[in-house]
Amino acid sequence: MTITQHGATPAPGVPDEKTFATTAAKFALRGHALHRTVRADDGRVTYTASRWGQSRAFTAWHDVLGFLAQIGGAE
């Protein structure tokens, strides 16, 4: 992520805030919660989709979108 005078620019392969929020809403419509975690030590981003006490972790955004398609939430 790069900080500029106009805000933060996400790293390649990492969605911006609006894209993440839109995708999280699509997960919510399918009954899943989507969370994003940024590691403090190296800045790596991980995503977790959870439902009914079960969760799946992803390290790549395209895997998150693939899982969304799998649960029927992709357009």
Jmol script that loads the backbone (N, CA, C; Angstrom):
load data "model"
ATOM      1  N   MET A   1       0.841  -1.164   0.000  1.00  0.00           N
ATOM      2  CA  MET A   1       0.000   0.000   0.000  1.00  0.00           C
ATOM      3  C   MET A   1       0.890   1.231   0.000  1.00  0.00           C
ATOM      4  N   THR A   2       0.515   2.201  -0.789  1.00  0.00           N
ATOM      5  CA  THR A   2       1.260   3.442  -0.882  1.00  0.00           C
ATOM      6  C   THR A   2       0.389   4.583  -0.386  1.00  0.00           C
ATOM      7  N   ILE A   3       0.931   5.432   0.461  1.00  0.00           N
ATOM      8  CA  ILE A   3       0.194   6.583   0.969  1.00  0.00           C
ATOM      9  C   ILE A   3       0.545   7.803   0.121  1.00  0.00           C
ATOM     10  N   THR A   4      -0.471   8.469  -0.414  1.00  0.00           N
ATOM     11  CA  THR A   4      -0.279   9.685  -1.201  1.00  0.00           C
ATOM     12  C   THR A   4      -1.100  10.798  -0.573  1.00  0.00           C
ATOM     13  N   GLN A   5      -1.022  11.978  -1.154  1.00  0.00           N
ATOM     14  CA  GLN A   5      -1.786  13.090  -0.597  1.00  0.00           C
ATOM     15  C   GLN A   5      -3.287  12.890  -0.780  1.00  0.00           C
ATOM     16  N   HIS A   6      -3.671  12.000  -1.677  1.00  0.00           N
ATOM     17  CA  HIS A   6      -5.092  11.752  -1.933  1.00  0.00           C
ATOM     18  C   HIS A   6      -5.595  10.486  -1.245  1.00  0.00           C
ATOM     19  N   GLY A   7      -4.797   9.885  -0.385  1.00  0.00           N
ATOM     20  CA  GLY A   7      -5.207   8.686   0.338  1.00  0.00           C
ATOM     21  C   GLY A   7      -4.280   7.524   0.058  1.00  0.00           C
ATOM     22  N   ALA A   8      -4.724   6.349   0.416  1.00  0.00           N
ATOM     23  CA  ALA A   8      -3.907   5.151   0.265  1.00  0.00           C
ATOM     24  C   ALA A   8      -4.208   4.475  -1.072  1.00  0.00           C
ATOM     25  N   THR A   9      -3.166   4.064  -1.743  1.00  0.00           N
ATOM     26  CA  THR A   9      -3.285   3.286  -2.975  1.00  0.00           C
ATOM     27  C   THR A   9      -2.955   1.849  -2.625  1.00  0.00           C
ATOM     28  N   PRO A  10      -3.898   0.926  -2.865  1.00  0.00           N
ATOM     29  CA  PRO A  10      -3.627  -0.466  -2.494  1.00  0.00           C
ATOM     30  C   PRO A  10      -2.524  -1.078  -3.340  1.00  0.00           C
ATOM     31  N   ALA A  11      -1.880  -2.074  -2.785  1.00  0.00           N
ATOM     32  CA  ALA A  11      -0.844  -2.816  -3.508  1.00  0.00           C
ATOM     33  C   ALA A  11      -1.501  -3.594  -4.643  1.00  0.00           C
ATOM     34  N   PRO A  12      -0.722  -3.983  -5.639  1.00  0.00           N
ATOM     35  CA  PRO A  12      -1.293  -4.782  -6.728  1.00  0.00           C
ATOM     36  C   PRO A  12      -1.942  -6.057  -6.195  1.00  0.00           C
ATOM     37  N   GLY A  13      -3.128  -6.379  -6.691  1.00  0.00           N
ATOM     38  CA  GLY A  13      -3.833  -7.568  -6.250  1.00  0.00           C
ATOM     39  C   GLY A  13      -4.630  -7.391  -4.974  1.00  0.00           C
ATOM     40  N   VAL A  14      -4.610  -6.193  -4.397  1.00  0.00           N
ATOM     41  CA  VAL A  14      -5.355  -5.896  -3.177  1.00  0.00           C
ATOM     42  C   VAL A  14      -6.454  -4.901  -3.540  1.00  0.00           C
ATOM     43  N   PRO A  15      -7.707  -5.208  -3.213  1.00  0.00           N
ATOM     44  CA  PRO A  15      -8.802  -4.311  -3.595  1.00  0.00           C
ATOM     45  C   PRO A  15      -8.798  -3.013  -2.791  1.00  0.00           C
ATOM     46  N   ASP A  16      -9.354  -1.964  -3.387  1.00  0.00           N
ATOM     47  CA  ASP A  16      -9.523  -0.719  -2.646  1.00  0.00           C
ATOM     48  C   ASP A  16     -10.697  -0.887  -1.669  1.00  0.00           C
ATOM     49  N   GLU A  17     -10.933   0.118  -0.848  1.00  0.00           N
ATOM     50  CA  GLU A  17     -11.962   0.023   0.199  1.00  0.00           C
ATOM     51  C   GLU A  17     -13.352  -0.218  -0.383  1.00  0.00           C
ATOM     52  N   LYS A  18     -13.693   0.478  -1.456  1.00  0.00           N
ATOM     53  CA  LYS A  18     -15.021   0.341  -2.046  1.00  0.00           C
ATOM     54  C   LYS A  18     -15.225  -1.067  -2.603  1.00  0.00           C
ATOM     55  N   THR A  19     -14.230  -1.586  -3.291  1.00  0.00           N
ATOM     56  CA  THR A  19     -14.332  -2.935  -3.854  1.00  0.00           C
ATOM     57  C   THR A  19     -14.474  -3.973  -2.751  1.00  0.00           C
ATOM     58  N   PHE A  20     -13.681  -3.815  -1.684  1.00  0.00           N
ATOM     59  CA  PHE A  20     -13.782  -4.761  -0.570  1.00  0.00           C
ATOM     60  C   PHE A  20     -15.163  -4.691   0.070  1.00  0.00           C
ATOM     61  N   ALA A  21     -15.670  -3.480   0.306  1.00  0.00           N
ATOM     62  CA  ALA A  21     -16.982  -3.316   0.948  1.00  0.00           C
ATOM     63  C   ALA A  21     -18.096  -3.903   0.079  1.00  0.00           C
ATOM     64  N   THR A  22     -18.018  -3.709  -1.218  1.00  0.00           N
ATOM     65  CA  THR A  22     -19.019  -4.264  -2.128  1.00  0.00           C
ATOM     66  C   THR A  22     -18.987  -5.786  -2.104  1.00  0.00           C
ATOM     67  N   THR A  23     -17.792  -6.346  -2.126  1.00  0.00           N
ATOM     68  CA  THR A  23     -17.650  -7.797  -2.093  1.00  0.00           C
ATOM     69  C   THR A  23     -18.107  -8.360  -0.749  1.00  0.00           C
ATOM     70  N   ALA A  24     -17.783  -7.677   0.340  1.00  0.00           N
ATOM     71  CA  ALA A  24     -18.234  -8.114   1.663  1.00  0.00           C
ATOM     72  C   ALA A  24     -19.762  -8.111   1.737  1.00  0.00           C
ATOM     73  N   ALA A  25     -20.397  -7.139   1.102  1.00  0.00           N
ATOM     74  CA  ALA A  25     -21.863  -7.088   1.069  1.00  0.00           C
ATOM     75  C   ALA A  25     -22.432  -8.266   0.278  1.00  0.00           C
ATOM     76  N   LYS A  26     -21.780  -8.639  -0.804  1.00  0.00           N
ATOM     77  CA  LYS A  26     -22.223  -9.803  -1.583  1.00  0.00           C
ATOM     78  C   LYS A  26     -22.095 -11.080  -0.755  1.00  0.00           C
ATOM     79  N   PHE A  27     -21.016 -11.176   0.027  1.00  0.00           N
ATOM     80  CA  PHE A  27     -20.879 -12.318   0.926  1.00  0.00           C
ATOM     81  C   PHE A  27     -22.001 -12.313   1.959  1.00  0.00           C
ATOM     82  N   ALA A  28     -22.316 -11.152   2.498  1.00  0.00           N
ATOM     83  CA  ALA A  28     -23.360 -11.047   3.515  1.00  0.00           C
ATOM     84  C   ALA A  28     -24.713 -11.486   2.962  1.00  0.00           C
ATOM     85  N   LEU A  29     -24.988 -11.166   1.721  1.00  0.00           N
ATOM     86  CA  LEU A  29     -26.244 -11.595   1.109  1.00  0.00           C
ATOM     87  C   LEU A  29     -26.329 -13.113   0.980  1.00  0.00           C
ATOM     88  N   ARG A  30     -25.194 -13.774   0.977  1.00  0.00           N
ATOM     89  CA  ARG A  30     -25.144 -15.244   0.912  1.00  0.00           C
ATOM     90  C   ARG A  30     -24.979 -15.861   2.301  1.00  0.00           C
ATOM     91  N   GLY A  31     -25.026 -15.030   3.363  1.00  0.00           N
ATOM     92  CA  GLY A  31     -24.953 -15.534   4.731  1.00  0.00           C
ATOM     93  C   GLY A  31     -23.551 -15.704   5.283  1.00  0.00           C
ATOM     94  N   HIS A  32     -22.549 -15.160   4.606  1.00  0.00           N
ATOM     95  CA  HIS A  32     -21.159 -15.260   5.044  1.00  0.00           C
ATOM     96  C   HIS A  32     -20.651 -13.886   5.489  1.00  0.00           C
ATOM     97  N   ALA A  33     -19.685 -13.888   6.380  1.00  0.00           N
ATOM     98  CA  ALA A  33     -19.003 -12.649   6.773  1.00  0.00           C
ATOM     99  C   ALA A  33     -17.606 -12.686   6.165  1.00  0.00           C
ATOM    100  N   LEU A  34     -17.192 -11.591   5.554  1.00  0.00           N
ATOM    101  CA  LEU A  34     -15.862 -11.492   4.973  1.00  0.00           C
ATOM    102  C   LEU A  34     -15.049 -10.497   5.781  1.00  0.00           C
ATOM    103  N   HIS A  35     -13.860 -10.916   6.213  1.00  0.00           N
ATOM    104  CA  HIS A  35     -12.973 -10.061   6.996  1.00  0.00           C
ATOM    105  C   HIS A  35     -11.614  -9.966   6.311  1.00  0.00           C
ATOM    106  N   ARG A  36     -10.960  -8.845   6.526  1.00  0.00           N
ATOM    107  CA  ARG A  36      -9.622  -8.625   5.978  1.00  0.00           C
ATOM    108  C   ARG A  36      -8.685  -8.312   7.134  1.00  0.00           C
ATOM    109  N   THR A  37      -7.503  -8.934   7.119  1.00  0.00           N
ATOM    110  CA  THR A  37      -6.493  -8.700   8.151  1.00  0.00           C
ATOM    111  C   THR A  37      -5.184  -8.342   7.472  1.00  0.00           C
ATOM    112  N   VAL A  38      -4.538  -7.279   7.968  1.00  0.00           N
ATOM    113  CA  VAL A  38      -3.236  -6.864   7.448  1.00  0.00           C
ATOM    114  C   VAL A  38      -2.212  -7.112   8.547  1.00  0.00           C
ATOM    115  N   ARG A  39      -1.209  -7.922   8.237  1.00  0.00           N
ATOM    116  CA  ARG A  39      -0.165  -8.210   9.222  1.00  0.00           C
ATOM    117  C   ARG A  39       0.701  -6.979   9.429  1.00  0.00           C
ATOM    118  N   ALA A  40       0.967  -6.657  10.671  1.00  0.00           N
ATOM    119  CA  ALA A  40       1.752  -5.473  11.006  1.00  0.00           C
ATOM    120  C   ALA A  40       3.223  -5.624  10.644  1.00  0.00           C
ATOM    121  N   ASP A  41       3.745  -6.847  10.734  1.00  0.00           N
ATOM    122  CA  ASP A  41       5.179  -7.020  10.526  1.00  0.00           C
ATOM    123  C   ASP A  41       5.598  -6.947   9.056  1.00  0.00           C
ATOM    124  N   ASP A  42       4.779  -7.454   8.143  1.00  0.00           N
ATOM    125  CA  ASP A  42       5.188  -7.427   6.740  1.00  0.00           C
ATOM    126  C   ASP A  42       4.120  -6.884   5.788  1.00  0.00           C
ATOM    127  N   GLY A  43       2.957  -6.523   6.298  1.00  0.00           N
ATOM    128  CA  GLY A  43       1.922  -5.912   5.477  1.00  0.00           C
ATOM    129  C   GLY A  43       1.114  -6.880   4.630  1.00  0.00           C
ATOM    130  N   ARG A  44       1.334  -8.184   4.797  1.00  0.00           N
ATOM    131  CA  ARG A  44       0.561  -9.149   4.019  1.00  0.00           C
ATOM    132  C   ARG A  44      -0.909  -9.089   4.415  1.00  0.00           C
ATOM    133  N   VAL A  45      -1.771  -9.277   3.421  1.00  0.00           N
ATOM    134  CA  VAL A  45      -3.214  -9.230   3.630  1.00  0.00           C
ATOM    135  C   VAL A  45      -3.772 -10.644   3.545  1.00  0.00           C
ATOM    136  N   THR A  46      -4.626 -11.009   4.500  1.00  0.00           N
ATOM    137  CA  THR A  46      -5.351 -12.263   4.438  1.00  0.00           C
ATOM    138  C   THR A  46      -6.838 -11.966   4.564  1.00  0.00           C
ATOM    139  N   TYR A  47      -7.633 -12.814   3.964  1.00  0.00           N
ATOM    140  CA  TYR A  47      -9.085 -12.662   3.973  1.00  0.00           C
ATOM    141  C   TYR A  47      -9.677 -13.915   4.598  1.00  0.00           C
ATOM    142  N   THR A  48     -10.733 -13.745   5.374  1.00  0.00           N
ATOM    143  CA  THR A  48     -11.416 -14.871   5.994  1.00  0.00           C
ATOM    144  C   THR A  48     -12.907 -14.746   5.737  1.00  0.00           C
ATOM    145  N   ALA A  49     -13.484 -15.802   5.183  1.00  0.00           N
ATOM    146  CA  ALA A  49     -14.928 -15.882   4.993  1.00  0.00           C
ATOM    147  C   ALA A  49     -15.448 -16.888   6.006  1.00  0.00           C
ATOM    148  N   SER A  50     -16.472 -16.496   6.756  1.00  0.00           N
ATOM    149  CA  SER A  50     -16.983 -17.398   7.783  1.00  0.00           C
ATOM    150  C   SER A  50     -18.500 -17.458   7.756  1.00  0.00           C
ATOM    151  N   ARG A  51     -18.993 -18.613   8.229  1.00  0.00           N
ATOM    152  CA  ARG A  51     -20.435 -18.840   8.321  1.00  0.00           C
ATOM    153  C   ARG A  51     -20.651 -20.008   9.260  1.00  0.00           C
ATOM    154  N   TRP A  52     -21.561 -19.845  10.216  1.00  0.00           N
ATOM    155  CA  TRP A  52     -21.942 -20.902  11.154  1.00  0.00           C
ATOM    156  C   TRP A  52     -20.756 -21.505  11.876  1.00  0.00           C
ATOM    157  N   GLY A  53     -19.823 -20.686  12.292  1.00  0.00           N
ATOM    158  CA  GLY A  53     -18.689 -21.152  13.071  1.00  0.00           C
ATOM    159  C   GLY A  53     -17.588 -21.818  12.258  1.00  0.00           C
ATOM    160  N   GLN A  54     -17.729 -21.847  10.949  1.00  0.00           N
ATOM    161  CA  GLN A  54     -16.698 -22.397  10.086  1.00  0.00           C
ATOM    162  C   GLN A  54     -16.109 -21.267   9.260  1.00  0.00           C
ATOM    163  N   SER A  55     -14.833 -21.379   8.923  1.00  0.00           N
ATOM    164  CA  SER A  55     -14.213 -20.311   8.158  1.00  0.00           C
ATOM    165  C   SER A  55     -13.248 -20.855   7.127  1.00  0.00           C
ATOM    166  N   ARG A  56     -12.991 -20.039   6.122  1.00  0.00           N
ATOM    167  CA  ARG A  56     -11.993 -20.334   5.096  1.00  0.00           C
ATOM    168  C   ARG A  56     -11.093 -19.124   4.992  1.00  0.00           C
ATOM    169  N   ALA A  57      -9.804 -19.372   4.934  1.00  0.00           N
ATOM    170  CA  ALA A  57      -8.819 -18.296   4.834  1.00  0.00           C
ATOM    171  C   ALA A  57      -8.249 -18.262   3.425  1.00  0.00           C
ATOM    172  N   PHE A  58      -8.010 -17.047   2.924  1.00  0.00           N
ATOM    173  CA  PHE A  58      -7.467 -16.837   1.585  1.00  0.00           C
ATOM    174  C   PHE A  58      -6.329 -15.826   1.661  1.00  0.00           C
ATOM    175  N   THR A  59      -5.327 -16.020   0.845  1.00  0.00           N
ATOM    176  CA  THR A  59      -4.227 -15.064   0.784  1.00  0.00           C
ATOM    177  C   THR A  59      -4.234 -14.269  -0.518  1.00  0.00           C
ATOM    178  N   ALA A  60      -5.084 -14.655  -1.453  1.00  0.00           N
ATOM    179  CA  ALA A  60      -5.152 -13.957  -2.743  1.00  0.00           C
ATOM    180  C   ALA A  60      -6.588 -13.508  -3.008  1.00  0.00           C
ATOM    181  N   TRP A  61      -6.735 -12.292  -3.506  1.00  0.00           N
ATOM    182  CA  TRP A  61      -8.057 -11.728  -3.765  1.00  0.00           C
ATOM    183  C   TRP A  61      -8.820 -12.558  -4.793  1.00  0.00           C
ATOM    184  N   HIS A  62      -8.136 -13.055  -5.807  1.00  0.00           N
ATOM    185  CA  HIS A  62      -8.836 -13.840  -6.823  1.00  0.00           C
ATOM    186  C   HIS A  62      -9.418 -15.122  -6.232  1.00  0.00           C
ATOM    187  N   ASP A  63      -8.820 -15.650  -5.170  1.00  0.00           N
ATOM    188  CA  ASP A  63      -9.391 -16.815  -4.493  1.00  0.00           C
ATOM    189  C   ASP A  63     -10.670 -16.452  -3.739  1.00  0.00           C
ATOM    190  N   VAL A  64     -10.703 -15.245  -3.183  1.00  0.00           N
ATOM    191  CA  VAL A  64     -11.914 -14.752  -2.513  1.00  0.00           C
ATOM    192  C   VAL A  64     -13.052 -14.668  -3.531  1.00  0.00           C
ATOM    193  N   LEU A  65     -12.752 -14.098  -4.690  1.00  0.00           N
ATOM    194  CA  LEU A  65     -13.778 -13.961  -5.730  1.00  0.00           C
ATOM    195  C   LEU A  65     -14.217 -15.329  -6.249  1.00  0.00           C
ATOM    196  N   GLY A  66     -13.295 -16.267  -6.332  1.00  0.00           N
ATOM    197  CA  GLY A  66     -13.646 -17.621  -6.742  1.00  0.00           C
ATOM    198  C   GLY A  66     -14.581 -18.295  -5.755  1.00  0.00           C
ATOM    199  N   PHE A  67     -14.323 -18.105  -4.461  1.00  0.00           N
ATOM    200  CA  PHE A  67     -15.199 -18.676  -3.442  1.00  0.00           C
ATOM    201  C   PHE A  67     -16.566 -18.008  -3.483  1.00  0.00           C
ATOM    202  N   LEU A  68     -16.599 -16.708  -3.718  1.00  0.00           N
ATOM    203  CA  LEU A  68     -17.878 -16.011  -3.852  1.00  0.00           C
ATOM    204  C   LEU A  68     -18.694 -16.612  -4.994  1.00  0.00           C
ATOM    205  N   ALA A  69     -18.050 -16.893  -6.116  1.00  0.00           N
ATOM    206  CA  ALA A  69     -18.739 -17.528  -7.233  1.00  0.00           C
ATOM    207  C   ALA A  69     -19.231 -18.919  -6.840  1.00  0.00           C
ATOM    208  N   GLN A  70     -18.435 -19.636  -6.071  1.00  0.00           N
ATOM    209  CA  GLN A  70     -18.782 -20.984  -5.657  1.00  0.00           C
ATOM    210  C   GLN A  70     -20.040 -21.004  -4.779  1.00  0.00           C
ATOM    211  N   ILE A  71     -20.212 -19.992  -3.932  1.00  0.00           N
ATOM    212  CA  ILE A  71     -21.381 -19.955  -3.050  1.00  0.00           C
ATOM    213  C   ILE A  71     -22.569 -19.259  -3.706  1.00  0.00           C
ATOM    214  N   GLY A  72     -22.416 -18.884  -4.974  1.00  0.00           N
ATOM    215  CA  GLY A  72     -23.537 -18.314  -5.722  1.00  0.00           C
ATOM    216  C   GLY A  72     -23.722 -16.823  -5.571  1.00  0.00           C
ATOM    217  N   GLY A  73     -22.674 -16.109  -5.180  1.00  0.00           N
ATOM    218  CA  GLY A  73     -22.806 -14.675  -4.976  1.00  0.00           C
ATOM    219  C   GLY A  73     -22.204 -13.811  -6.061  1.00  0.00           C
ATOM    220  N   ALA A  74     -21.569 -14.413  -7.049  1.00  0.00           N
ATOM    221  CA  ALA A  74     -20.958 -13.628  -8.126  1.00  0.00           C
ATOM    222  C   ALA A  74     -21.982 -13.349  -9.202  1.00  0.00           C
ATOM    223  N   GLU A  75     -21.771 -12.262  -9.900  1.00  0.00           N
ATOM    224  CA  GLU A  75     -22.696 -11.877 -10.972  1.00  0.00           C
ATOM    225  C   GLU A  75     -22.291 -12.487 -12.274  1.00  0.00           C
TER     226      GLU A  75
END
end "model"
wireframe off; spacefill off
backbone 0.3
color backbone group
